[in-house]
Amino acid sequence: MSTDPVLSHLELLESEAVHILREVAGEFEQPVILFSGGKDSILMLHLALKAFAPAAVPFPLLHVDTGHNFPEVLDYRDRTVARHGLRLHVALVQEFIDRGELQERPDRTRNPLQTVPLLAAIDRNGFDAVLGGARRDEEKARAKERIFSLREEFGGWDPRRQRPELWQLYNGRHSPGEHVRVFPLSNWTELDVWQYIRREKIELPAIYYAHEREVFARSGMWLAPGEWGGPEQGERLEKRRVRYRTVGDMSCTGAVESAADTIEKVITEIAASRLSERGATRADDRLSGTAMEDRKRDGYF
């Protein structure tokens, strides 16, 4: 009879992610971690800290800042960078708008505008691997993508160039000008993320838990007011008890009404949900039936 220890589901996911992070460190010359202060990037950084301890994380961080971010999340981002002595690159969407390289959208949503600053930062810094916290359960286009996802010289994603990944063997080969997007959390679910956060006692920005907030209704979502321009005429601010399942641009990230003010209550709430976090709260994914896939083909994460 085998006496080998049996790993739990979370331990298996952690082991896979740590393996991927170490593979990236060994295969690439200039990797970078996308870090926004959202829960998935927080989890990925936590795994990187574990993967390379007691040494420092060998990758810098990159945040594509839309200029319409939640203040609580930016504060968390900056405190985390300072606490761990990390290097942070920030690509500002506003700078590209000011230079005329991007134009503000009529709906003021800036999430679709992140692609150009992202690709410019990759090119300027020579990043050959970009690690992101995307998961396959979030959205159907992300479910198609491999863990090591080759991007062509203009950052575009071609599903036909996906490589097989049998037996946890990852192919990072790429030609000059190309780079690879890497997704260590591909096989995690939203529930896995929260259960791991509970196990590891990972701090998150407070907006992930239920709190009182002024919001207004638009297109079936509760949006927060901000410099991006909402609310518009006829949209009434109301104080509601809400929390955020995912965090992005304030103009397209909706809150959900919730009483889940502890991690146990959040886990119970997610276990009962039948909608993915992006499907329930992200207006940018509702622009068309293939909105995410179209953006990925253009270079979006």
C-alpha positions as CSV (number, residue, x, y, z in Angstrom):
1,M,0.0,0.0,0.0
2,S,1.3,3.5,-0.9
3,T,2.3,5.7,1.9
4,D,2.6,8.8,-0.3
5,P,0.7,11.8,1.1
6,V,-2.5,12.7,-0.8
7,L,-2.6,16.3,-1.8
8,S,-5.8,18.2,-1.4
9,H,-7.5,20.0,-4.4
10,L,-6.0,23.4,-3.3
11,E,-2.6,21.9,-2.8
12,L,-2.6,20.4,-6.3
13,L,-3.6,23.8,-7.8
14,E,-0.9,25.5,-5.7
15,S,1.7,23.0,-6.8
16,E,0.8,23.4,-10.5
17,A,0.9,27.3,-10.3
18,V,4.3,27.2,-8.5
19,H,5.6,24.8,-11.1
20,I,4.5,27.2,-13.9
21,L,6.1,30.2,-12.2
22,R,9.4,28.4,-11.9
23,E,9.2,27.3,-15.5
24,V,8.8,30.9,-16.6
25,A,11.8,31.9,-14.5
26,G,13.9,29.2,-16.2
27,E,12.7,29.6,-19.8
28,F,12.4,33.4,-20.3
29,E,14.8,36.3,-19.9
30,Q,12.4,39.2,-19.1
31,P,9.2,38.0,-17.5
32,V,6.7,40.4,-15.9
33,I,3.6,39.9,-13.7
34,L,0.5,41.9,-14.4
35,F,-0.6,43.3,-11.1
36,S,-3.7,45.5,-10.7
37,G,-4.5,45.0,-7.0
38,G,-7.4,42.7,-8.0
39,K,-7.9,39.3,-6.2
40,D,-6.4,37.1,-9.0
41,S,-3.3,39.2,-9.4
42,I,-3.0,39.3,-5.6
43,L,-3.2,35.5,-5.5
44,M,-0.6,35.1,-8.3
45,L,1.8,37.4,-6.5
46,H,1.3,35.4,-3.3
47,L,2.1,32.2,-5.2
48,A,5.2,33.9,-6.7
49,L,6.4,34.9,-3.2
50,K,6.0,31.3,-2.1
51,A,7.6,29.9,-5.3
52,F,10.9,31.7,-4.9
53,A,11.2,32.1,-1.1
54,P,13.5,32.9,0.6
55,A,14.8,34.8,-2.5
56,A,13.0,37.8,-3.9
57,V,10.4,37.4,-6.7
58,P,12.6,37.6,-9.9
59,F,9.9,39.4,-11.9
60,P,8.8,43.1,-11.9
61,L,5.1,44.0,-11.8
62,L,3.2,45.8,-14.5
63,H,-0.1,47.7,-14.1
64,V,-2.0,49.1,-17.0
65,D,-3.8,52.0,-15.3
66,T,-7.0,53.2,-16.9
67,G,-7.2,56.3,-14.8
68,H,-10.7,55.1,-13.7
69,N,-9.6,52.6,-11.0
70,F,-11.1,52.2,-7.6
71,P,-9.0,54.2,-5.1
72,E,-9.1,51.4,-2.5
73,V,-7.5,49.0,-5.1
74,L,-4.7,51.5,-6.1
75,D,-3.9,52.0,-2.4
76,Y,-3.7,48.3,-1.9
77,R,-1.4,48.0,-5.0
78,D,1.0,50.6,-3.7
79,R,1.1,49.3,-0.2
80,T,1.9,45.8,-1.5
81,V,4.7,46.9,-3.7
82,A,6.3,48.8,-0.9
83,R,5.9,46.0,1.6
84,H,7.7,43.4,-0.6
85,G,10.2,45.8,-2.1
86,L,8.9,45.1,-5.7
87,R,9.5,47.0,-8.9
88,L,6.3,48.3,-10.5
89,H,5.9,49.6,-14.0
90,V,2.7,51.6,-14.6
91,A,1.4,52.2,-18.2
92,L,-1.1,55.0,-18.1
93,V,-4.0,55.1,-20.6
94,Q,-4.4,58.8,-19.9
95,E,-0.9,59.5,-21.4
96,F,-1.9,57.8,-24.7
97,I,-5.2,59.9,-24.7
98,D,-3.2,63.1,-24.1
99,R,-0.9,62.3,-27.0
100,G,-3.8,61.6,-29.3
101,E,-2.8,57.9,-29.7
102,L,-6.1,56.8,-28.2
103,Q,-9.5,58.4,-28.2
104,E,-12.0,58.4,-25.3
105,R,-15.0,56.1,-26.0
106,P,-18.5,57.6,-26.0
107,D,-19.4,55.3,-23.1
108,R,-16.2,56.5,-21.2
109,T,-15.2,52.8,-20.7
110,R,-11.5,52.5,-20.8
111,N,-11.0,48.8,-20.4
112,P,-10.9,48.2,-24.2
113,L,-8.2,51.0,-24.4
114,Q,-5.7,49.0,-22.3
115,T,-4.4,47.0,-25.2
116,V,-2.2,49.8,-26.8
117,P,-0.5,50.8,-23.5
118,L,0.0,47.2,-22.6
119,L,1.7,46.3,-25.9
120,A,3.8,49.5,-25.7
121,A,5.0,48.6,-22.3
122,I,5.9,45.1,-23.4
123,D,7.8,46.4,-26.4
124,R,9.6,49.2,-24.5
125,N,10.8,46.9,-21.7
126,G,11.5,43.8,-23.8
127,F,9.2,41.6,-21.8
128,D,9.1,38.1,-23.3
129,A,6.7,36.5,-20.9
130,V,3.7,38.3,-19.4
131,L,2.0,36.5,-16.5
132,G,-1.6,37.2,-15.8
133,G,-4.3,36.0,-13.4
134,A,-6.9,35.1,-16.1
135,R,-8.9,31.9,-15.4
136,R,-10.7,29.6,-17.8
137,D,-14.0,29.7,-15.8
138,E,-14.3,33.5,-16.2
139,E,-15.3,33.7,-19.8
140,K,-15.6,31.5,-22.9
141,A,-12.7,33.0,-24.8
142,R,-10.4,32.5,-21.8
143,A,-11.5,28.9,-21.7
144,K,-9.9,28.4,-25.1
145,E,-6.5,29.6,-24.2
146,R,-3.5,27.5,-23.2
147,I,-1.4,28.2,-20.1
148,F,1.5,29.2,-22.3
149,S,-0.2,31.3,-25.0
150,L,2.0,32.5,-27.9
151,R,1.4,36.1,-29.1
152,E,2.6,37.3,-32.4
153,E,4.7,40.4,-33.0
154,F,1.7,42.8,-32.8
155,G,0.4,41.1,-29.6
156,G,-2.4,39.3,-31.3
157,W,-3.7,35.9,-30.3
158,D,-4.4,33.2,-32.9
159,P,-6.3,30.2,-31.6
160,R,-4.9,28.1,-34.5
161,R,-1.4,28.5,-33.1
162,Q,-2.2,27.1,-29.7
163,R,0.3,24.4,-28.7
164,P,-0.4,21.1,-26.9
165,E,0.4,21.0,-23.2
166,L,0.5,17.3,-22.3
167,W,1.9,16.1,-19.0
168,Q,2.5,19.7,-17.8
169,L,5.1,20.3,-20.5
170,Y,5.1,23.9,-21.6
171,N,6.6,25.3,-24.8
172,G,7.9,28.8,-24.4
173,R,9.7,29.1,-27.8
174,H,9.0,32.3,-29.7
175,S,10.5,34.3,-32.5
176,P,12.0,37.8,-32.1
177,G,9.3,40.3,-31.5
178,E,6.8,37.7,-30.2
179,H,6.1,37.0,-26.6
180,V,4.2,34.5,-24.5
181,R,1.2,35.2,-22.2
182,V,1.3,32.8,-19.2
183,F,-1.7,32.0,-17.0
184,P,-0.8,30.1,-13.8
185,L,-4.3,30.2,-12.5
186,S,-6.0,28.8,-15.7
187,N,-7.4,25.8,-13.9
188,W,-8.6,27.6,-10.8
189,T,-12.3,28.6,-10.3
190,E,-13.6,31.6,-8.5
191,L,-14.5,29.4,-5.6
192,D,-11.0,27.9,-5.5
193,V,-9.5,31.4,-5.4
194,W,-11.6,32.3,-2.4
195,Q,-11.0,29.1,-0.5
196,Y,-7.2,29.5,-1.0
197,I,-7.4,33.1,0.1
198,R,-9.1,31.8,3.3
199,R,-6.5,29.1,3.8
200,E,-3.6,31.4,3.3
201,K,-5.2,34.4,5.2
202,I,-4.5,36.7,2.2
203,E,-5.5,40.3,2.7
204,L,-7.7,41.8,-0.1
205,P,-9.0,45.3,-0.8
206,A,-12.1,46.0,1.3
207,I,-14.4,46.4,-1.7
208,Y,-14.4,42.6,-2.1
209,Y,-16.6,42.4,1.0
210,A,-20.0,43.9,1.6
211,H,-20.1,47.6,2.5
212,E,-22.3,50.6,2.1
213,R,-21.7,52.5,-1.1
214,E,-23.4,55.1,-3.4
215,V,-24.3,53.4,-6.7
216,F,-26.6,53.9,-9.6
217,A,-28.4,51.5,-11.9
218,R,-27.3,51.1,-15.6
219,S,-27.9,48.2,-17.9
220,G,-28.9,45.9,-15.1
221,M,-25.7,46.7,-13.0
222,W,-24.9,48.8,-10.0
223,L,-22.1,51.2,-11.0
224,A,-20.1,53.6,-8.7
225,P,-19.9,57.3,-9.5
226,G,-16.5,58.7,-10.4
227,E,-14.4,60.9,-12.6
228,W,-15.3,58.7,-15.6
229,G,-18.6,60.6,-15.9
230,G,-21.4,58.6,-14.2
231,P,-24.2,59.0,-13.3
232,E,-25.8,60.7,-16.2
233,Q,-29.1,62.6,-16.3
234,G,-31.9,60.4,-15.1
235,E,-29.6,58.0,-13.2
236,R,-30.2,58.3,-9.5
237,L,-27.6,57.7,-6.8
238,E,-28.7,55.2,-4.1
239,K,-27.0,53.9,-1.1
240,R,-26.8,50.1,-1.2
241,R,-25.0,47.4,0.6
242,V,-22.8,45.9,-2.1
243,R,-19.5,44.1,-2.8
244,Y,-17.4,43.5,-5.9
245,R,-16.7,40.1,-7.4
246,T,-14.2,41.4,-9.9
247,V,-12.4,44.7,-10.1
248,G,-11.6,46.7,-13.3
249,D,-12.4,50.1,-14.7
250,M,-15.1,51.8,-12.6
251,S,-17.1,52.6,-15.7
252,C,-17.8,48.9,-16.6
253,T,-17.4,47.0,-13.3
254,G,-20.7,46.5,-11.5
255,A,-21.2,45.8,-7.8
256,V,-23.6,43.0,-6.6
257,E,-25.9,43.6,-3.7
258,S,-24.6,41.4,-0.9
259,A,-24.5,40.9,2.9
260,A,-21.3,38.9,2.6
261,D,-18.9,40.9,4.8
262,T,-16.7,38.0,5.8
263,I,-14.8,35.5,3.8
264,E,-17.0,32.7,5.0
265,K,-20.1,34.5,3.8
266,V,-18.4,35.3,0.4
267,I,-17.6,31.6,-0.1
268,T,-21.1,30.6,0.7
269,E,-22.5,33.2,-1.7
270,I,-20.2,32.1,-4.6
271,A,-21.0,28.5,-4.1
272,A,-24.7,29.3,-4.7
273,S,-24.1,31.5,-7.7
274,R,-24.9,30.4,-11.2
275,L,-23.3,33.3,-13.0
276,S,-19.5,33.8,-13.5
277,E,-18.1,36.9,-12.0
278,R,-17.5,38.6,-15.4
279,G,-20.8,37.5,-16.7
280,A,-22.6,39.1,-13.7
281,T,-20.6,42.3,-13.3
282,R,-18.6,43.3,-16.4
283,A,-20.2,45.6,-19.0
284,D,-17.2,45.4,-21.3
285,D,-17.9,41.7,-21.9
286,R,-21.5,42.6,-23.0
287,L,-20.4,44.8,-25.9
288,S,-20.9,41.8,-28.2
289,G,-21.1,38.0,-28.0
290,T,-17.4,37.7,-28.9
291,A,-16.2,40.9,-27.1
292,M,-13.4,39.2,-25.1
293,E,-12.2,37.1,-28.0
294,D,-12.1,40.1,-30.4
295,R,-10.0,42.0,-27.8
296,K,-7.7,39.1,-27.3
297,R,-7.0,38.8,-31.0
298,D,-6.0,42.5,-30.9
299,G,-3.6,42.0,-28.0
300,Y,-5.8,42.4,-24.9
301,F,-5.0,40.1,-22.0
